[in-house]
C-alpha cells in the first residue's frame, strides 16, 4: 500500500525528487500521509455499529492508517541495509503508530462491540465472511463495495466455481497447524485432499476445496458437491492449476440468483480481522517484551477462537516449517497467522516486499501443488460431471508434470520447464522501474536502484 502511495507521490522511488538533486525522504512522505489520516480520523463520523451508509467512516480511516504505518515501519526495519532503505530509519515510530491506532480500534471493540469478528461460533464462520452479497449488517467488514444485478456486477463466481485460474501451493498448505496447535511434520501423509485437511486448523478446509461431501459447488437441485479440482476448466483462467482449488470467496448459493453470469458478492476493502493482525505484528516488532499474552488474547486469539483453534501463547516452540531462520519463534508464529488468516486476499506479495523476504521466499523457489496420483484413474460420481468433464479431465491429468515426490508442478512451460525457480533480483526488484515516459516528462525523477 505505501509503495503504491509513494508511486503516486514520489514516482516509486525510495525518496522523492522535488527539483534536480533534491530529494524528500520516503518517511517524510509517509509523515504527510499519517498527518492527513490523523485529520481524517478526527473529522470523520464513526459508524460505531450504526447503519451502513456507504460512506467512509472513522473506523475505515483508522484501519487504513494502521495498514500503512505497519507497512512503512517494517519496510524501514527490514530494508535498513538494502538499496531501498530510508535515509533515516524511523521504523519504531511507524510501528508504534500501527500498534496505537489498531489498539484503539480493539479498545473500541471491547467497550462498544463494534467493530468485531463476524460468525463466531459458526462451524463455517470464517468461510462465510468472504461470500456475502451484502455486508451492511457486518461488524467485521469496515468498508466494502456493493454490487447489484442490472447495475454493476462482476463474474467472480464464474471463476471461483472453476478454480479462478489459481491454486494454493503446498507451501501454503503446510503452513496450517494441526488442530491442537502443533505443526505438521515434514513428510506427513498428504496423499489425498481429505488426508491433508484431517485434524488441521479448520480454516484450511474453508480455504480450499475438499472432496468430503461438505464442500458444495452449487445449491442446485440436486446439490452439486466438489468432487475433483477443475484442472479441466474452459481455459487457464477457469482452471485450478495446483490441485488445491480455492473455496474461500466462492458463493455456492448464487447459482440461481444472478442471470447471465452476473455475480453480486460484495468486495471487501477493510475488515477487522486484518486490524487484529496488524496490532499483534506491530507489538512484536517493537521488541523488548512489548507484546504480552494479553495482547495475543485480544488480537490473534480472537481469530483463533472463531476458527476453533487453540489459543496462541507467547511461549512458541521452534517449528521445522518456519520460514525465517533469523527471527524469533513468536514473531514467526505471528507471521504465519497472518499468512493463514489473510490467505488468497492479496496481501502476501506486499508482505514479502515489506519484510525484504524475497531472498528467502521467492528466489529459486519452485512451487508445487497436491499429489497427482490421487486423480489418476479417477471417476466422477455425479453423472452430469462425468459426462461433461471425464474425458478432458483424464487427458489433463495424464499430461500433468510432477516433481520426484509426485507433487504437481504447475509451471511446465516456464521457469525453464519448471526446473529453475523464480527469478528475483534482491538489489533491484523490490521497486518497479520508473517508466520511460514518466522520466521523459520529468527528467529530475531519476531511476530506482538497479534499473
Buried (B, 14 or more C-beta within 10 A) or exposed (E): BBBEBBBEBBBBBBBBBEEEEEBBBBBBBBBEBBEEBBEBBEEBEBBEBEEBEEEBBBBBBBBBBBBBBBBBBBBBBBBEEBBBBBEEBBBBBBBBBBBBBBBBBBEBBEEEEBBBBBBBEEEBBBBBBBBBBEBEEBBBBBBBEBBEBEEEBBEBBBBBBBBBBBBBBBBBBBBBBBBEBEBBEEEEEBEBBEBBBBEBBBBBBBBBBBBEEEBBBBBEEEEBBBBBBBBBBEEEEBBBBBBBBBBBBBBBBBBEBBEEEBBBBBEBBBBBBBBBBBBBBBBBBBEEEBBEEEBBBBBBBBBBBBBBBBEBEBEBEEBEBBBEEEBBBBBBBBBBBBBBBBBBBEBBEBBBBBBBBBEBBBBEBBBBBBBBEBBEEEEBEBEEBBEEBBEEBBEBBEEBEBBEEEBBBBBBEEBEEBEEBBEBEBEBBBBEBBEEEEBEEEEEBBBBBBE
